[in-house]
Amino acid sequence: MDLFDHHREELALSEAPLAARLRPRLLDDFIGQDHIVGPGRLLRRAIAADQLSSVIFYGPPGTGKTTLAQIIANSTQAHFIAINAVLAGVKQIREAIEEAQNRRGQQGQRTILFVDEVHRFNKAQQDALLPWVENGTIVLIGATTENPYFEVNKALVSRSRLFQLRSLKDADLEQAIDRALTDKYLGYGELAVEMEPEARAHLVNVSNGDARALLNALELAVETTDPNEAGQRLITLDVAEESIQQRAVLYDKEGDAHFDTISAFIKSVRGSDPDAALYWLARMVYSGEDPRFIFRRLIILASEDIGLADPQAVGVVMSCATAFDRIGMPEGQYSLAQATLYLANTAKSNSALGYFEALKAVEKERAEDIPNALKDNHRDAKSFGHGANYKYPHAYRDHWVAQQYLPSGLQGQAFYQPSNQGWERDLATKVDQRREAQIAALAEGDMAVPEVLSFGPVNQRAERWIQRAVSQSGERLGEMRDRLFDLAQCQRHHRVLDAKAGSGLMTWEAVRRVPEGQVYAQVATAAEREQLERQAMDLPELMRPVVLSSLRQHPEPSASAKAKPDKHEANRSELTEALTFERIIGRNVLAGEHQVAECLTQLVQKLSDDGRLILVESLPGQSQRLYEWLDARWLTQKLLKQLKEAEESLYHSDPSLNWDVEALRSPLESSGLAVTVEVEPTVSQVQVSQSLINYWFGNRPQSYAQRIGKMLSHEEVGKVRQVFETKLMGRQLELRGAIAWVVASQP
């Protein structure tokens, strides 16, 4: 770039709109989208390490898609090419590919191709990109406001990682205003601009999460406001309202907003929430949705989700639709609101879906012959006996008689399931009674059929498997892991801390569930850290968990890390006091812990505002006592009594063993969290082996022998060990206990 190019760039920047001037150049200046670019997120790590793969940014206007691409351009060593799908064609794509091939072949340099509005490319243009993305000639960054799963080539989507950007929060927009008003070079820092709180609140509210709309309105407000006698430009509420007269509602009648909003509307009506239903209705009407389309969806809903629970529903909606056709807008909004409120507040039933069960039966089953009694008897009753044995319902009491109307292979099948709502509530009993009568008629041979389908309640006892406790520890741990993550409800971008990683049972599942986030694994020993880091070597670098020795300090590098520096070490520098986690998980985090309350408090301090803590803890007080396995005849009465007292004293005096459920709940609730604790008894089998006895009675600190030795003599401990070896060796014993499932989150 020469002096003249630099001058032209500076001039263009000074004349650009405020939103363009304030576009962040560095990741640290980026506003919002913490779920994808916050500390510990995959995208942030990939940008910092210059290891970006093909990505597609998807989100509403003004949320930072193009800005992120420009930040990547400023951060990468790769060559960066930007094109706009509205203006570019296959020619520009070919030129970009050719340049990327030359740089790759001559300089070994990667090329990043940014395509703004990528959904505007037609299929041929998108196909032209595919082979070059696949062979690595280019790294694609696509930006789109439309759902890429519908608007972008499926093959292209499958080779890219998708990041969804959300509408900016109010706090983010406030930050954008502050920057605009204080930046002396790019914003209005040199002007004395004052904003009334009401004006600021109005701009934030009406911009609807769109930073570009906000800054454009702010620019208009400042530029059109003359300074007063004191030299201040005062932005009042009136000025703000003039600058942004209408909320920037995202609504494309053929895009995601159209389908998502009508979906929210229908689900609100189905869920009997009249307030939400009116809100989504107003949002559609305000955005220009065709009211006739809304009525069509309401008519469908009246049959699909209400049906016979309120047979009047279809008539009400049809009447409102007819009234709307007569009077039109704007008065027709009353009819829309009336139909919506009626359907939202009436009883619900989806029993009409039974039709589709019948349709499945028609599609899957072979064509069944119509029962002879149901055939038309006007043409060949004499020859074939069509219509014979048909019972005319009006000839019977209540105009009904028990006979079968289904083909023989489907008799006993129930497609219609009446609900217990509204008008259908009374109908359900009658339908069940008639079905029972029809089955009884079949069983008594009232109608010759080849088979009768039997049914009855399931025998739960017969269905239940006997628990196989021996050699099932792996299966139990797997079930525990799955349940823990069901409670955690991790999202793909979350930061997760495994507070006691150990062998990595929870860590590796967390890595799988948060591919765009980051997993931190806390270990207790160097051996555990070595094991986790060795296993992590098989993972892509950006997916490896960060292994910690403490929440408050960085871990010392393991022997392997010292021998071979890891590029992923850069991730560890992000672990600061300010770093918090959306999910903190752990199994037996408190085992052996002498300060339970302090440990829990430290974990709570690392939770984000919307974070959740999920722990699975074995309760020491409810664990198996070893003396309970001993027969009273094996020891003297005195020694057995001493052993019981010694072992029980451990669960009262030892701080690592004397805590209970309340010790879990109290410090968490004191931190302002909503806490649930569910205690679950456990039963397993243990095979008493010599190695296990050696573990119990070894000389290691805090062993069973060392602990009871505080109340028993060395000789008495030896006698107890002898009994274990002579009486229990080789036996399978029942090991009782209890675990507590702890879930804590912001109320």
Secondary structure, DSSP 8 states (H G I E B T S, - for coil): --HHHHHHHHHHHHHS-HHHHT--SSGGG--S-HHHHSTT-HHHHHHHTT----EEEE--TTSSHHHHHHHHHHH-SSEEEEEETTT--HHHHHHHHHHHHHHHHHT---EEEEEETGGGS-HHHHHHHHHHHHTTS-EEEEEESS-HHHHS-HHHHHTSEEEE-----HHHHHHHHHHHHH-TTTSSTTSEEEE-HHHHHHHHHHTTT-HHHHHHHHHHHHHT----TTSEEEE-HHHHHHHS-S------TTSHHHHHHHHHHHHHHHTT-HHHHHHHHHHHHHTT--HHHHHHHHHHHIIIIIGGGSTTHHHHHHHHHHHHHHH-TTTTHHHHHHHHHHHHHS----GGGHHHHHHHHHHHS------GGGS-HHHHHHHH-TTTT---GGGSGGG------S-GGGTT-------SSHHHHHHHHHHHHHHHHHHHHHHTTSS--S---------HHHHS-----TT-HHHHHHHHHHHHHHHHT--TT-EEEETT-TTTHHHHHHHHH-TTSEEEEE-SSHHHHHHHHHHHTTS-GGG--EEES-SSS-----HHHHHS--TTHHHHTT--TT--EEEEEEESTTTT-S-HHHHHHHHHHTEEEEEEEEEEEE-GGGS--GGGGS-TTSS-HHHHHHHHHHHHHHHHH-TTTS--HHHHHHHHHHTT-EEEEEEEEEEEEEE--HHHHHHHTSSSTT-HHHHHTTTS-HHHHHHHHHHIIIIITT-EEEEEEEEEEEEEE--
